[in-house]
Amino acid sequence: MCPACIASATMVLSSVMLTGGLTALVLKVRANKGAKNSVQHTNPKEETWAK
């Protein structure tokens, strides 16, 4: 392969990896924010295993 082809393939690959990483980061932040805002309702009749 010529150097120009290698350079363009490297640029395409790095942009794909960057986009995937940013998407994963956004999803992680949104998941953490949703977990903080959720309220867990427990059933008082249920016993917990760790006493």
Summary of the structure (lengths in Angstrom):
residues: 51
radius of gyration: 22.8
end to end distance: 66.0
largest distance: 71.1
contacts: 74
relative contact order: 0.07
helix: 69%
strand: 0%
